[in-house]
Amino acid sequence: MNHYPRPILRLIDSLSRLPGIGRKTAERLALHILHAPNNEAAALAADIIELKNTIRLCSICFALTDKEICKTCADPLRDQHIICVVENPADMAAIEKSGAFSGTYHILGGVLSPIDGIGPDDIRIRELFKRAHLKKTREIIIATRTNVEGEATASYIYSKLTDTPVRISRIASGIPMGGDLQYVDQLTMRKAMEKRYGI
């Protein structure tokens, strides 16, 4: 691969750092970009720069947005009394694709993991508790993964909200143990949301 000029090698190195992209795929992508029309390459570069410059976190739920408040939180048709707690934006997207939920979200930005030094102050649990104490919050659905860290996070949230009138429920069966929400099919996701249970 060293026979390529330095700019191609640099692009291959950059692309191979993306998740799921190995050296061979990075090489193919770099050569595709090289041979693409200038306007396509320029559009790709501009899209990446725009993404980095405009995308931020929603000030309410911490979803990805290009505005102060995301589309979900700003939508008057969404049930503002129900909050679904997920680990990351990809989990939110998975639930949205199922069409089974019409409330709002809260993205923690991770899960509790004492072994990795991740405690309540390292994710957005305090912000969730503030939202839970608002009078309009009726139910919180915890949709963290069903692995050890996800279950520990769910238990922690439940233990801190037991003295509130808010109903706390956990996403129901159908999600495989240790599975990532972003890889669950839409039917399974729909059933899991419909058959959630209290904890």
Residue pairs with C-beta under 8 A, 6 or more apart in sequence:
1 9
1 12
1 23
1 27
2 9
4 12
8 30
8 31
8 34
11 26
11 30
11 33
12 23
12 26
12 27
12 30
13 26
14 26
15 21
15 25
15 26
15 29
15 30
16 22
16 23
16 25
16 26
18 26
21 29
33 41
33 44
54 66
55 64
55 65
55 66
56 64
56 65
56 66
57 63
57 64
57 65
57 107
58 64
58 65
58 68
58 69
58 70
58 72
58 73
59 68
59 69
60 69
60 70
60 73
60 104
60 131
61 70
61 72
61 73
61 83
61 104
61 105
61 106
61 107
62 106
62 107
62 109
62 124
62 127
63 70
63 72
63 73
63 89
63 92
63 105
63 107
64 70
64 89
65 71
67 74
72 78
72 96
72 104
72 105
73 104
77 102
78 102
78 103
78 104
79 102
79 103
79 104
80 103
80 104
80 136
81 103
81 136
81 137
81 138
81 139
82 103
82 104
82 137
82 138
82 139
82 140
82 141
83 103
83 104
83 105
83 106
83 128
83 131
83 132
83 137
83 139
83 140
83 141
84 92
84 95
84 101
84 103
84 104
84 105
84 106
84 140
84 141
84 143
85 105
85 106
85 108
85 128
85 140
85 141
85 142
85 143
85 144
85 157
86 92
86 95
86 105
86 106
86 107
86 108
86 143
86 144
86 181
87 107
87 108
87 109
87 110
87 111
87 144
87 145
87 150
87 181
88 107
88 108
88 109
88 110
89 107
90 180
90 181
90 182
91 107
91 143
91 180
91 181
91 182
92 105
92 107
93 182
94 181
94 182
94 183
94 184
94 189
95 101
95 105
95 143
95 181
95 189
95 193
97 186
97 189
98 186
98 187
98 189
98 190
98 193
99 186
99 190
100 189
100 190
100 193
100 194
101 141
101 193
103 139
103 141
106 124
106 127
106 128
106 131
106 140
107 124
108 123
108 124
108 125
108 128
108 144
108 153
109 123
109 124
110 118
110 122
110 123
111 118
111 123
111 144
111 145
111 149
111 150
111 152
111 153
112 118
112 119
112 120
112 123
112 149
112 152
112 153
112 156
113 149
113 152
120 126
120 156
123 153
125 153
125 156
125 157
125 160
128 140
128 157
129 160
129 161
131 137
132 140
132 161
132 164
132 166
133 164
137 166
138 166
138 167
139 166
139 167
139 168
139 169
140 157
140 161
140 166
140 167
140 168
140 169
141 169
141 170
141 171
141 193
141 196
142 153
142 154
142 157
142 158
142 168
142 169
142 170
142 171
142 199
143 171
143 181
144 150
144 151
144 153
144 154
145 175
145 178
145 179
145 180
145 181
146 175
146 176
146 177
146 178
146 179
147 177
147 178
154 170
154 199
155 199
157 168
158 168
158 199
161 168
162 168
167 198
168 198
168 199
169 196
169 197
169 198
169 199
170 196
170 197
170 198
170 199
171 192
171 193
171 196
172 191
172 192
172 193
172 194
172 195
172 196
172 197
173 192
173 195
174 184
174 188
174 189
174 191
174 192
174 195
175 181
175 184
175 188
175 189
175 192
176 184
181 189
184 192
